[in-house]
């Protein structure tokens, strides 16, 4: 029989519990925090890469429309 993956060691997350229908608010918060940490770890190298030219140009255009006074075209 294959071993089941258990991401949480027993007793490591004392602040939450699973109710009969769903997680408590504290449990949901803890799971979302853990998910965020895992995503940051897995995609850290991608986050450090520069944006592609087309995306960078679109972001610059968006910035100019939001802050036209900084563009020098009053």
PQR file with spaces between the fields and no chain letter, atoms N, CA, C, O and H, PARSE charges and radii, in Angstrom:
ATOM       1  N    UNK     1       0.851   -1.179    0.000 -0.4000 1.5000
ATOM       2  CA   UNK     1       0.000    0.000    0.000 -0.0000 2.0000
ATOM       3  C    UNK     1       0.895    1.240    0.000  0.5500 1.7000
ATOM       4  O    UNK     1       1.813    1.320    0.815 -0.5500 1.4000
ATOM       5  N    UNK     2       0.651    2.227   -0.905 -0.4000 1.5000
ATOM       6  CA   UNK     2       1.489    3.424   -0.964 -0.0000 2.0000
ATOM       7  C    UNK     2       1.310    4.288    0.285  0.5500 1.7000
ATOM       8  O    UNK     2       0.236    4.342    0.884 -0.5500 1.4000
ATOM       9  H    UNK     2      -0.095    2.161   -1.567  0.4000 1.0000
ATOM      10  N    UNK     3       2.388    4.951    0.648 -0.4000 1.5000
ATOM      11  CA   UNK     3       2.363    5.839    1.804 -0.0000 2.0000
ATOM      12  C    UNK     3       1.646    7.131    1.422  0.5500 1.7000
ATOM      13  O    UNK     3       1.920    7.704    0.367 -0.5500 1.4000
ATOM      14  H    UNK     3       3.260    4.907    0.162  0.4000 1.0000
ATOM      15  N    UNK     4       0.731    7.590    2.271 -0.4000 1.5000
ATOM      16  CA   UNK     4      -0.012    8.823    2.010 -0.0000 2.0000
ATOM      17  C    UNK     4       0.821   10.020    2.424  0.5500 1.7000
ATOM      18  O    UNK     4       1.498    9.996    3.453 -0.5500 1.4000
ATOM      19  H    UNK     4       0.509    7.125    3.128  0.4000 1.0000
ATOM      20  N    UNK     5       0.767   11.054    1.625 -0.4000 1.5000
ATOM      21  CA   UNK     5       1.470   12.296    1.921 -0.0000 2.0000
ATOM      22  C    UNK     5       0.701   13.073    2.976  0.5500 1.7000
ATOM      23  O    UNK     5      -0.498   13.310    2.829 -0.5500 1.4000
ATOM      24  H    UNK     5       0.217   11.073    0.789  0.4000 1.0000
ATOM      25  N    UNK     6       1.390   13.471    4.042 -0.4000 1.5000
ATOM      26  CA   UNK     6       0.768   14.269    5.088 -0.0000 2.0000
ATOM      27  C    UNK     6       1.595   15.535    5.265  0.5500 1.7000
ATOM      28  O    UNK     6       2.631   15.505    5.931 -0.5500 1.4000
ATOM      29  H    UNK     6       2.364   13.278    4.162  0.4000 1.0000
ATOM      30  N    UNK     7       1.149   16.660    4.674 -0.4000 1.5000
ATOM      31  CA   UNK     7       1.951   17.889    4.702 -0.0000 2.0000
ATOM      32  C    UNK     7       2.069   18.517    6.079  0.5500 1.7000
ATOM      33  O    UNK     7       2.996   19.294    6.311 -0.5500 1.4000
ATOM      34  H    UNK     7       0.308   16.684    4.133  0.4000 1.0000
ATOM      35  N    UNK     8       1.170   18.212    6.998 -0.4000 1.5000
ATOM      36  CA   UNK     8       1.188   18.825    8.320 -0.0000 2.0000
ATOM      37  C    UNK     8       1.488   17.767    9.363  0.5500 1.7000
ATOM      38  O    UNK     8       0.754   16.788    9.494 -0.5500 1.4000
ATOM      39  H    UNK     8       0.417   17.581    6.810  0.4000 1.0000
ATOM      40  N    UNK     9       2.554   17.962   10.096 -0.4000 1.5000
ATOM      41  CA   UNK     9       2.880   17.044   11.171 -0.0000 2.0000
ATOM      42  C    UNK     9       1.862   17.211   12.294  0.5500 1.7000
ATOM      43  O    UNK     9       1.374   18.313   12.545 -0.5500 1.4000
ATOM      44  H    UNK     9       3.150   18.758    9.989  0.4000 1.0000
ATOM      45  N    UNK    10       1.554   16.126   12.953 -0.4000 1.5000
ATOM      46  CA   UNK    10       0.579   16.172   14.042 -0.0000 2.0000
ATOM      47  C    UNK    10       1.034   17.153   15.113  0.5500 1.7000
ATOM      48  O    UNK    10       2.175   17.102   15.571 -0.5500 1.4000
ATOM      49  H    UNK    10       1.951   15.231   12.749  0.4000 1.0000
ATOM      50  N    UNK    11       0.135   18.042   15.506 -0.4000 1.5000
ATOM      51  CA   UNK    11       0.427   18.980   16.572 -0.0000 2.0000
ATOM      52  C    UNK    11       1.147   20.241   16.132  0.5500 1.7000
ATOM      53  O    UNK    11       1.358   21.134   16.952 -0.5500 1.4000
ATOM      54  H    UNK    11      -0.792   18.083   15.134  0.4000 1.0000
ATOM      55  N    UNK    12       1.527   20.345   14.883 -0.4000 1.5000
ATOM      56  CA   UNK    12       2.271   21.525   14.443 -0.0000 2.0000
ATOM      57  C    UNK    12       1.371   22.731   14.202  0.5500 1.7000
ATOM      58  O    UNK    12       1.853   23.864   14.209 -0.5500 1.4000
ATOM      59  H    UNK    12       1.356   19.619   14.216  0.4000 1.0000
ATOM      60  N    UNK    13       0.084   22.515   13.992 -0.4000 1.5000
ATOM      61  CA   UNK    13      -0.853   23.609   13.738 -0.0000 2.0000
ATOM      62  C    UNK    13      -1.970   23.539   14.777  0.5500 1.7000
ATOM      63  O    UNK    13      -3.081   23.097   14.481 -0.5500 1.4000
ATOM      64  H    UNK    13      -0.308   21.595   13.986  0.4000 1.0000
ATOM      65  N    UNK    14      -1.667   23.973   15.975 -0.4000 1.5000
ATOM      66  CA   UNK    14      -2.624   23.879   17.070 -0.0000 2.0000
ATOM      67  C    UNK    14      -3.725   24.929   16.972  0.5500 1.7000
ATOM      68  O    UNK    14      -4.760   24.778   17.622 -0.5500 1.4000
ATOM      69  H    UNK    14      -0.765   24.332   16.215  0.4000 1.0000
ATOM      70  N    UNK    15      -3.538   25.994   16.178 -0.4000 1.5000
ATOM      71  CA   UNK    15      -4.480   27.099   16.139 -0.0000 2.0000
ATOM      72  C    UNK    15      -5.702   26.858   15.274  0.5500 1.7000
ATOM      73  O    UNK    15      -6.551   27.744   15.171 -0.5500 1.4000
ATOM      74  H    UNK    15      -2.697   26.116   15.651  0.4000 1.0000
ATOM      75  N    UNK    16      -5.826   25.707   14.654 -0.4000 1.5000
ATOM      76  CA   UNK    16      -6.986   25.475   13.808 -0.0000 2.0000
ATOM      77  C    UNK    16      -7.463   24.037   13.936  0.5500 1.7000
ATOM      78  O    UNK    16      -6.736   23.150   14.384 -0.5500 1.4000
ATOM      79  H    UNK    16      -5.137   24.987   14.738  0.4000 1.0000
ATOM      80  N    UNK    17      -8.705   23.839   13.527 -0.4000 1.5000
ATOM      81  CA   UNK    17      -9.251   22.496   13.540 -0.0000 2.0000
ATOM      82  C    UNK    17     -10.281   22.381   12.414  0.5500 1.7000
ATOM      83  O    UNK    17     -10.779   23.388   11.910 -0.5500 1.4000
ATOM      84  H    UNK    17      -9.296   24.560   13.163  0.4000 1.0000
ATOM      85  N    UNK    18     -10.583   21.184   12.040 -0.4000 1.5000
ATOM      86  CA   UNK    18     -11.550   20.930   10.986 -0.0000 2.0000
ATOM      87  C    UNK    18     -12.887   20.613   11.640  0.5500 1.7000
ATOM      88  O    UNK    18     -13.000   19.692   12.449 -0.5500 1.4000
ATOM      89  H    UNK    18     -10.179   20.366   12.450  0.4000 1.0000
ATOM      90  N    UNK    19     -13.900   21.398   11.271 -0.4000 1.5000
ATOM      91  CA   UNK    19     -15.232   21.139   11.791 -0.0000 2.0000
ATOM      92  C    UNK    19     -15.904   20.048   10.978  0.5500 1.7000
ATOM      93  O    UNK    19     -15.290   19.463   10.086 -0.5500 1.4000
ATOM      94  H    UNK    19     -13.809   22.146   10.614  0.4000 1.0000
ATOM      95  N    UNK    20     -17.146   19.778   11.281 -0.4000 1.5000
ATOM      96  CA   UNK    20     -17.841   18.716   10.563 -0.0000 2.0000
ATOM      97  C    UNK    20     -18.136   19.109    9.125  0.5500 1.7000
ATOM      98  O    UNK    20     -18.213   18.240    8.256 -0.5500 1.4000
ATOM      99  H    UNK    20     -17.645   20.253   12.006  0.4000 1.0000
ATOM     100  N    UNK    21     -18.304   20.406    8.853 -0.4000 1.5000
ATOM     101  CA   UNK    21     -18.628   20.841    7.498 -0.0000 2.0000
ATOM     102  C    UNK    21     -17.477   21.521    6.782  0.5500 1.7000
ATOM     103  O    UNK    21     -17.352   21.410    5.562 -0.5500 1.4000
ATOM     104  H    UNK    21     -18.241   21.112    9.559  0.4000 1.0000
ATOM     105  N    UNK    22     -16.626   22.231    7.534 -0.4000 1.5000
ATOM     106  CA   UNK    22     -15.555   22.973    6.883 -0.0000 2.0000
ATOM     107  C    UNK    22     -14.515   23.400    7.912  0.5500 1.7000
ATOM     108  O    UNK    22     -14.642   23.116    9.103 -0.5500 1.4000
ATOM     109  H    UNK    22     -16.728   22.321    8.525  0.4000 1.0000
ATOM     110  N    UNK    23     -13.503   24.075    7.433 -0.4000 1.5000
ATOM     111  CA   UNK    23     -12.462   24.597    8.312 -0.0000 2.0000
ATOM     112  C    UNK    23     -12.972   25.800    9.092  0.5500 1.7000
ATOM     113  O    UNK    23     -13.862   26.521    8.642 -0.5500 1.4000
ATOM     114  H    UNK    23     -13.400   24.306    6.466  0.4000 1.0000
ATOM     115  N    UNK    24     -12.397   25.999   10.254 -0.4000 1.5000
ATOM     116  CA   UNK    24     -12.697   27.210   11.012 -0.0000 2.0000
ATOM     117  C    UNK    24     -12.022   28.380   10.293  0.5500 1.7000
ATOM     118  O    UNK    24     -11.214   28.164    9.390 -0.5500 1.4000
ATOM     119  H    UNK    24     -11.674   25.413   10.620  0.4000 1.0000
ATOM     120  N    UNK    25     -12.343   29.602   10.679 -0.4000 1.5000
ATOM     121  CA   UNK    25     -11.722   30.782   10.073 -0.0000 2.0000
ATOM     122  C    UNK    25     -10.214   30.751   10.293  0.5500 1.7000
ATOM     123  O    UNK    25      -9.448   31.087    9.389 -0.5500 1.4000
ATOM     124  H    UNK    25     -13.000   29.778   11.413  0.4000 1.0000
ATOM     125  N    UNK    26      -9.786   30.353   11.477 -0.4000 1.5000
ATOM     126  CA   UNK    26      -8.347   30.258   11.758 -0.0000 2.0000
ATOM     127  C    UNK    26      -7.701   29.198   10.877  0.5500 1.7000
ATOM     128  O    UNK    26      -6.577   29.378   10.409 -0.5500 1.4000
ATOM     129  H    UNK    26     -10.408   30.080   12.211  0.4000 1.0000
ATOM     130  N    UNK    27      -8.402   28.105   10.651 -0.4000 1.5000
ATOM     131  CA   UNK    27      -7.879   27.043    9.786 -0.0000 2.0000
ATOM     132  C    UNK    27      -7.732   27.499    8.344  0.5500 1.7000
ATOM     133  O    UNK    27      -6.728   27.211    7.693 -0.5500 1.4000
ATOM     134  H    UNK    27      -9.315   27.959   11.031  0.4000 1.0000
ATOM     135  N    UNK    28      -8.729   28.207    7.850 -0.4000 1.5000
ATOM     136  CA   UNK    28      -8.663   28.739    6.489 -0.0000 2.0000
ATOM     137  C    UNK    28      -7.495   29.705    6.353  0.5500 1.7000
ATOM     138  O    UNK    28      -6.757   29.661    5.368 -0.5500 1.4000
ATOM     139  H    UNK    28      -9.545   28.441    8.379  0.4000 1.0000
ATOM     140  N    UNK    29      -7.330   30.572    7.339 -0.4000 1.5000
ATOM     141  CA   UNK    29      -6.242   31.542    7.317 -0.0000 2.0000
ATOM     142  C    UNK    29      -4.888   30.839    7.305  0.5500 1.7000
ATOM     143  O    UNK    29      -3.991   31.225    6.555 -0.5500 1.4000
ATOM     144  H    UNK    29      -7.929   30.607    8.139  0.4000 1.0000
ATOM     145  N    UNK    30      -4.743   29.818    8.128 -0.4000 1.5000
ATOM     146  CA   UNK    30      -3.474   29.077    8.214 -0.0000 2.0000
ATOM     147  C    UNK    30      -3.170   28.364    6.897  0.5500 1.7000
ATOM     148  O    UNK    30      -2.024   28.357    6.447 -0.5500 1.4000
ATOM     149  H    UNK    30      -5.472   29.505    8.738  0.4000 1.0000
ATOM     150  N    UNK    31      -4.166   27.779    6.292 -0.4000 1.5000
ATOM     151  CA   UNK    31      -3.955   27.085    5.017 -0.0000 2.0000
ATOM     152  C    UNK    31      -3.572   28.081    3.930  0.5500 1.7000
ATOM     153  O    UNK    31      -2.680   27.801    3.128 -0.5500 1.4000
ATOM     154  H    UNK    31      -5.097   27.785    6.657  0.4000 1.0000
ATOM     155  N    UNK    32      -4.228   29.240    3.888 -0.4000 1.5000
ATOM     156  CA   UNK    32      -3.894   30.251    2.881 -0.0000 2.0000
ATOM     157  C    UNK    32      -2.473   30.779    3.087  0.5500 1.7000
ATOM     158  O    UNK    32      -1.752   30.996    2.113 -0.5500 1.4000
ATOM     159  H    UNK    32      -4.953   29.467    4.540  0.4000 1.0000
ATOM     160  N    UNK    33      -2.067   30.986    4.332 -0.4000 1.5000
ATOM     161  CA   UNK    33      -0.699   31.433    4.607 -0.0000 2.0000
ATOM     162  C    UNK    33       0.306   30.391    4.141  0.5500 1.7000
ATOM     163  O    UNK    33       1.316   30.724    3.521 -0.5500 1.4000
ATOM     164  H    UNK    33      -2.653   30.810    5.123  0.4000 1.0000
ATOM     165  N    UNK    34       0.024   29.125    4.444 -0.4000 1.5000
ATOM     166  CA   UNK    34       0.916   28.048    4.035 -0.0000 2.0000
ATOM     167  C    UNK    34       0.991   27.943    2.518  0.5500 1.7000
ATOM     168  O    UNK    34       2.072   27.755    1.960 -0.5500 1.4000
ATOM     169  H    UNK    34      -0.797   28.854    4.947  0.4000 1.0000
ATOM     170  N    UNK    35      -0.137   28.060    1.859 -0.4000 1.5000
ATOM     171  CA   UNK    35      -0.172   28.029    0.400 -0.0000 2.0000
ATOM     172  C    UNK    35       0.660   29.166   -0.180  0.5500 1.7000
ATOM     173  O    UNK    35       1.421   28.962   -1.126 -0.5500 1.4000
ATOM     174  H    UNK    35      -1.015   28.212    2.313  0.4000 1.0000
ATOM     175  N    UNK    36       0.517   30.361    0.383 -0.4000 1.5000
ATOM     176  CA   UNK    36       1.309   31.501   -0.062 -0.0000 2.0000
ATOM     177  C    UNK    36       2.795   31.259    0.091  0.5500 1.7000
ATOM     178  O    UNK    36       3.574   31.578   -0.808 -0.5500 1.4000
ATOM     179  H    UNK    36      -0.101   30.527    1.151  0.4000 1.0000
ATOM     180  N    UNK    37       3.200   30.694    1.225 -0.4000 1.5000
ATOM     181  CA   UNK    37       4.624   30.394    1.448 -0.0000 2.0000
ATOM     182  C    UNK    37       5.131   29.390    0.424  0.5500 1.7000
ATOM     183  O    UNK    37       6.219   29.554   -0.129 -0.5500 1.4000
ATOM     184  H    UNK    37       2.568   30.434    1.955  0.4000 1.0000
ATOM     185  N    UNK    38       4.348   28.359    0.173 -0.4000 1.5000
ATOM     186  CA   UNK    38       4.758   27.332   -0.800 -0.0000 2.0000
ATOM     187  C    UNK    38       4.874   27.915   -2.205  0.5500 1.7000
ATOM     188  O    UNK    38       5.830   27.616   -2.921 -0.5500 1.4000
ATOM     189  H    UNK    38       3.465   28.225    0.621  0.4000 1.0000
ATOM     190  N    UNK    39       3.917   28.739   -2.601 -0.4000 1.5000
ATOM     191  CA   UNK    39       3.979   29.356   -3.931 -0.0000 2.0000
ATOM     192  C    UNK    39       5.188   30.271   -4.067  0.5500 1.7000
ATOM     193  O    UNK    39       5.855   30.269   -5.101 -0.5500 1.4000
ATOM     194  H    UNK    39       3.141   28.982   -2.019  0.4000 1.0000
ATOM     195  N    UNK    40       5.475   31.054   -3.029 -0.4000 1.5000
ATOM     196  CA   UNK    40       6.652   31.929   -3.073 -0.0000 2.0000
ATOM     197  C    UNK    40       7.925   31.120   -3.214  0.5500 1.7000
ATOM     198  O    UNK    40       8.809   31.492   -3.986 -0.5500 1.4000
ATOM     199  H    UNK    40       4.933   31.056   -2.189  0.4000 1.0000
ATOM     200  N    UNK    41       8.036   30.029   -2.487 -0.4000 1.5000
ATOM     201  CA   UNK    41       9.230   29.193   -2.578 -0.0000 2.0000
ATOM     202  C    UNK    41       9.391   28.603   -3.973  0.5500 1.7000
ATOM     203  O    UNK    41      10.489   28.609   -4.530 -0.5500 1.4000
ATOM     204  H    UNK    41       7.318   29.727   -1.860  0.4000 1.0000
ATOM     205  N    UNK    42       8.312   28.100   -4.531 -0.4000 1.5000
ATOM     206  CA   UNK    42       8.390   27.439   -5.837 -0.0000 2.0000
ATOM     207  C    UNK    42       8.629   28.407   -6.991  0.5500 1.7000
ATOM     208  O    UNK    42       9.268   28.045   -7.978 -0.5500 1.4000
ATOM     209  H    UNK    42       7.420   28.095   -4.079  0.4000 1.0000
ATOM     210  N    UNK    43       8.123   29.633   -6.877 -0.4000 1.5000
ATOM     211  CA   UNK    43       8.207   30.578   -7.988 -0.0000 2.0000
ATOM     212  C    UNK    43       9.163   31.732   -7.725  0.5500 1.7000
ATOM     213  O    UNK    43       9.105   32.749   -8.417 -0.5500 1.4000
ATOM     214  H    UNK    43       7.604   29.927   -6.074  0.4000 1.0000
ATOM     215  N    UNK    44      10.041   31.593   -6.737 -0.4000 1.5000
ATOM     216  CA   UNK    44      10.968   32.662   -6.383 -0.0000 2.0000
ATOM     217  C    UNK    44      11.832   33.074   -7.574  0.5500 1.7000
ATOM     218  O    UNK    44      12.036   34.268   -7.791 -0.5500 1.4000
ATOM     219  H    UNK    44      10.088   30.767   -6.175  0.4000 1.0000
ATOM     220  N    UNK    45      12.339   32.124   -8.343 -0.4000 1.5000
ATOM     221  CA   UNK    45      13.188   32.469   -9.491 -0.0000 2.0000
ATOM     222  C    UNK    45      12.394   33.197  -10.571  0.5500 1.7000
ATOM     223  O    UNK    45      12.917   34.103  -11.220 -0.5500 1.4000
ATOM     224  H    UNK    45      12.173   31.154   -8.166  0.4000 1.0000
ATOM     225  N    UNK    46      11.146   32.812  -10.767 -0.4000 1.5000
ATOM     226  CA   UNK    46      10.305   33.474  -11.759 -0.0000 2.0000
ATOM     227  C    UNK    46      10.027   34.914  -11.337  0.5500 1.7000
ATOM     228  O    UNK    46      10.017   35.817  -12.172 -0.5500 1.4000
ATOM     229  H    UNK    46      10.720   32.076  -10.239  0.4000 1.0000
ATOM     230  N    UNK    47       9.800   35.128  -10.039 -0.4000 1.5000
ATOM     231  CA   UNK    47       9.517   36.470   -9.539 -0.0000 2.0000
ATOM     232  C    UNK    47      10.702   37.406   -9.714  0.5500 1.7000
ATOM     233  O    UNK    47      10.521   38.619   -9.812 -0.5500 1.4000
ATOM     234  H    UNK    47       9.808   34.394   -9.360  0.4000 1.0000
ATOM     235  N    UNK    48      11.911   36.860   -9.754 -0.4000 1.5000
ATOM     236  CA   UNK    48      13.112   37.684   -9.889 -0.0000 2.0000
ATOM     237  C    UNK    48      13.425   38.025  -11.350  0.5500 1.7000
ATOM     238  O    UNK    48      14.216   38.931  -11.615 -0.5500 1.4000
ATOM     239  H    UNK    48      12.058   35.874   -9.674  0.4000 1.0000
ATOM     240  N    UNK    49      12.815   37.312  -12.293 -0.4000 1.5000
ATOM     241  CA   UNK    49      13.067   37.563  -13.706 -0.0000 2.0000
ATOM     242  C    UNK    49      12.426   38.879  -14.137  0.5500 1.7000
ATOM     243  O    UNK    49      11.363   39.242  -13.634 -0.5500 1.4000
ATOM     244  H    UNK    49      12.172   36.576  -12.077  0.4000 1.0000
ATOM     245  N    UNK    50      13.062   39.594  -15.060 -0.4000 1.5000
ATOM     246  CA   UNK    50      12.432   40.822  -15.561 -0.0000 2.0000
ATOM     247  C    UNK    50      11.186   40.484  -16.389  0.5500 1.7000
ATOM     248  O    UNK    50      11.090   39.420  -17.001 -0.5500 1.4000
ATOM     249  H    UNK    50      13.926   39.299  -15.468  0.4000 1.0000
ATOM     250  N    UNK    51      10.251   41.414  -16.386 -0.4000 1.5000
ATOM     251  CA   UNK    51       9.028   41.219  -17.160 -0.0000 2.0000
ATOM     252  C    UNK    51       9.353   41.268  -18.649  0.5500 1.7000
ATOM     253  O    UNK    51      10.254   42.004  -19.052 -0.5500 1.4000
ATOM     254  H    UNK    51      10.329   42.278  -15.889  0.4000 1.0000
ATOM     255  N    UNK    52       8.649   40.509  -19.466 -0.4000 1.5000
ATOM     256  CA   UNK    52       8.843   40.595  -20.916 -0.0000 2.0000
ATOM     257  C    UNK    52       8.584   42.024  -21.395  0.5500 1.7000
ATOM     258  O    UNK    52       7.808   42.758  -20.783 -0.5500 1.4000
ATOM     259  H    UNK    52       7.918   39.911  -19.138  0.4000 1.0000
ATOM     260  N    UNK    53       9.237   42.413  -22.492 -0.4000 1.5000
ATOM     261  CA   UNK    53       9.136   43.778  -23.012 -0.0000 2.0000
ATOM     262  C    UNK    53       7.682   44.228  -23.198  0.5500 1.7000
ATOM     263  O    UNK    53       7.330   45.342  -22.811 -0.5500 1.4000
ATOM     264  H    UNK    53       9.867   41.817  -22.989  0.4000 1.0000
ATOM     265  N    UNK    54       6.852   43.392  -23.775 -0.4000 1.5000
ATOM     266  CA   UNK    54       5.457   43.772  -24.038 -0.0000 2.0000
ATOM     267  C    UNK    54       4.706   44.058  -22.742  0.5500 1.7000
ATOM     268  O    UNK    54       3.941   45.020  -22.673 -0.5500 1.4000
ATOM     269  H    UNK    54       7.138   42.486  -24.089  0.4000 1.0000
ATOM     270  N    UNK    55       4.914   43.245  -21.725 -0.4000 1.5000
ATOM     271  CA   UNK    55       4.259   43.461  -20.436 -0.0000 2.0000
ATOM     272  C    UNK    55       4.786   44.746  -19.799  0.5500 1.7000
ATOM     273  O    UNK    55       4.008   45.532  -19.259 -0.5500 1.4000
ATOM     274  H    UNK    55       5.535   42.464  -21.782  0.4000 1.0000
ATOM     275  N    UNK    56       6.088   44.961  -19.858 -0.4000 1.5000
ATOM     276  CA   UNK    56       6.690   46.169  -19.289 -0.0000 2.0000
ATOM     277  C    UNK    56       6.129   47.417  -19.963  0.5500 1.7000
ATOM     278  O    UNK    56       5.836   48.405  -19.290 -0.5500 1.4000
ATOM     279  H    UNK    56       6.720   44.322  -20.297  0.4000 1.0000
ATOM     280  N    UNK    57       5.973   47.381  -21.310 -0.4000 1.5000
ATOM     281  CA   UNK    57       5.419   48.514  -22.042 -0.0000 2.0000
ATOM     282  C    UNK    57       3.973   48.785  -21.631  0.5500 1.7000
ATOM     283  O    UNK    57       3.577   49.938  -21.463 -0.5500 1.4000
ATOM     284  H    UNK    57       6.211   46.578  -21.857  0.4000 1.0000
ATOM     285  N    UNK    58       3.196   47.729  -21.473 -0.4000 1.5000
ATOM     286  CA   UNK    58       1.803   47.896  -21.050 -0.0000 2.0000
ATOM     287  C    UNK    58       1.724   48.481  -19.640  0.5500 1.7000
ATOM     288  O    UNK    58       0.879   49.333  -19.367 -0.5500 1.4000
ATOM     289  H    UNK    58       3.518   46.792  -21.610  0.4000 1.0000
ATOM     290  N    UNK    59       2.599   48.028  -18.752 -0.4000 1.5000
ATOM     291  CA   UNK    59       2.619   48.578  -17.397 -0.0000 2.0000
ATOM     292  C    UNK    59       3.013   50.047  -17.388  0.5500 1.7000
ATOM     293  O    UNK    59       2.461   50.836  -16.621 -0.5500 1.4000
ATOM     294  H    UNK    59       3.286   47.337  -18.975  0.4000 1.0000
ATOM     295  N    UNK    60       3.963   50.417  -18.236 -0.4000 1.5000
ATOM     296  CA   UNK    60       4.369   51.817  -18.331 -0.0000 2.0000
ATOM     297  C    UNK    60       3.225   52.673  -18.845  0.5500 1.7000
ATOM     298  O    UNK    60       3.000   53.771  -18.337 -0.5500 1.4000
ATOM     299  H    UNK    60       4.411   49.776  -18.860  0.4000 1.0000
ATOM     300  N    UNK    61       2.491   52.184  -19.858 -0.4000 1.5000
ATOM     301  CA   UNK    61       1.331   52.917  -20.377 -0.0000 2.0000
ATOM     302  C    UNK    61       0.268   53.087  -19.303  0.5500 1.7000
ATOM     303  O    UNK    61      -0.314   54.163  -19.163 -0.5500 1.4000
ATOM     304  H    UNK    61       2.674   51.292  -20.272  0.4000 1.0000
ATOM     305  N    UNK    62       0.017   52.033  -18.551 -0.4000 1.5000
ATOM     306  CA   UNK    62      -0.961   52.087  -17.477 -0.0000 2.0000
ATOM     307  C    UNK    62      -0.534   53.108  -16.424  0.5500 1.7000
ATOM     308  O    UNK    62      -1.355   53.881  -15.929 -0.5500 1.4000
ATOM     309  H    UNK    62       0.490   51.160  -18.665  0.4000 1.0000
ATOM     310  N    UNK    63       0.736   53.103  -16.092 -0.4000 1.5000
ATOM     311  CA   UNK    63       1.258   54.065  -15.112 -0.0000 2.0000
ATOM     312  C    UNK    63       1.092   55.502  -15.603  0.5500 1.7000
ATOM     313  O    UNK    63       0.735   56.384  -14.822 -0.5500 1.4000
ATOM     314  H    UNK    63       1.403   52.476  -16.494  0.4000 1.0000
ATOM     315  N    UNK    64       1.348   55.745  -16.889 -0.4000 1.5000
ATOM     316  CA   UNK    64       1.202   57.100  -17.442 -0.0000 2.0000
ATOM     317  C    UNK    64      -0.251   57.557  -17.416  0.5500 1.7000
ATOM     318  O    UNK    64      -0.510   58.738  -17.183 -0.5500 1.4000
ATOM     319  H    UNK    64       1.638   55.029  -17.524  0.4000 1.0000
ATOM     320  N    UNK    65      -1.204   56.664  -17.648 -0.4000 1.5000
ATOM     321  CA   UNK    65      -2.621   57.057  -17.625 -0.0000 2.0000
ATOM     322  C    UNK    65      -3.090   57.317  -16.202  0.5500 1.7000
ATOM     323  O    UNK    65      -4.000   58.118  -15.986 -0.5500 1.4000
ATOM     324  H    UNK    65      -0.993   55.705  -17.837  0.4000 1.0000
ATOM     325  N    UNK    66      -2.487   56.656  -15.240 -0.4000 1.5000
ATOM     326  CA   UNK    66      -2.863   56.869  -13.839 -0.0000 2.0000
ATOM     327  C    UNK    66      -2.226   58.119  -13.259  0.5500 1.7000
ATOM     328  O    UNK    66      -2.814   58.764  -12.391 -0.5500 1.4000
ATOM     329  H    UNK    66      -1.748   56.005  -15.416  0.4000 1.0000
ATOM     330  N    UNK    67      -1.030   58.475  -13.723 -0.4000 1.5000
ATOM     331  CA   UNK    67      -0.281   59.601  -13.183 -0.0000 2.0000
ATOM     332  C    UNK    67       0.219   60.503  -14.317  0.5500 1.7000
ATOM     333  O    UNK    67       1.427   60.607  -14.528 -0.5500 1.4000
ATOM     334  H    UNK    67      -0.552   57.951  -14.428  0.4000 1.0000
ATOM     335  N    UNK    68      -0.689   61.154  -15.046 -0.4000 1.5000
ATOM     336  CA   UNK    68      -0.248   61.964  -16.192 -0.0000 2.0000
ATOM     337  C    UNK    68       0.618   63.158  -15.777  0.5500 1.7000
ATOM     338  O    UNK    68       1.428   63.620  -16.580 -0.5500 1.4000
ATOM     339  H    UNK    68      -1.671   61.070  -14.874  0.4000 1.0000
ATOM     340  N    UNK    69       0.471   63.670  -14.554 -0.4000 1.5000
ATOM     341  CA   UNK    69       1.267   64.826  -14.123 -0.0000 2.0000
ATOM     342  C    UNK    69       2.753   64.481  -14.025  0.5500 1.7000
ATOM     343  O    UNK    69       3.591   65.372  -14.160 -0.5500 1.4000
ATOM     344  H    UNK    69      -0.187   63.294  -13.902  0.4000 1.0000
ATOM     345  N    UNK    70       3.098   63.232  -13.796 -0.4000 1.5000
ATOM     346  CA   UNK    70       4.487   62.813  -13.689 -0.0000 2.0000
ATOM     347  C    UNK    70       5.130   62.640  -15.054  0.5500 1.7000
ATOM     348  O    UNK    70       6.356   62.571  -15.153 -0.5500 1.4000
ATOM     349  H    UNK    70       2.417   62.508  -13.685  0.4000 1.0000
ATOM     350  N    UNK    71       4.327   62.568  -16.107 -0.4000 1.5000
ATOM     351  CA   UNK    71       4.820   62.355  -17.461 -0.0000 2.0000
ATOM     352  C    UNK    71       5.331   63.647  -18.103  0.5500 1.7000
ATOM     353  O    UNK    71       6.023   63.602  -19.120 -0.5500 1.4000
ATOM     354  H    UNK    71       3.332   62.624  -16.027  0.4000 1.0000
ATOM     355  N    UNK    72       4.994   64.788  -17.518 -0.4000 1.5000
ATOM     356  CA   UNK    72       5.396   66.062  -18.067 -0.0000 2.0000
ATOM     357  C    UNK    72       4.429   66.622  -19.089  0.5500 1.7000
ATOM     358  O    UNK    72       4.679   67.697  -19.633 -0.5500 1.4000
ATOM     359  H    UNK    72       4.432   64.825  -16.692  0.4000 1.0000
ATOM     360  N    UNK    73       3.332   65.934  -19.370 -0.4000 1.5000
ATOM     361  CA   UNK    73       2.321   66.399  -20.336 -0.0000 2.0000
ATOM     362  C    UNK    73       1.098   66.901  -19.582  0.5500 1.7000
ATOM     363  O    UNK    73       0.069   66.225  -19.550 -0.5500 1.4000
ATOM     364  H    UNK    73       3.128   65.061  -18.928  0.4000 1.0000
ATOM     365  N    UNK    74       1.198   68.064  -18.983 -0.4000 1.5000
ATOM     366  CA   UNK    74       0.063   68.614  -18.232 -0.0000 2.0000
ATOM     367  C    UNK    74      -0.916   69.254  -19.137  0.5500 1.7000
ATOM     368  O    UNK    74      -1.934   69.770  -18.678 -0.5500 1.4000
ATOM     369  H    UNK    74       2.033   68.613  -19.009  0.4000 1.0000
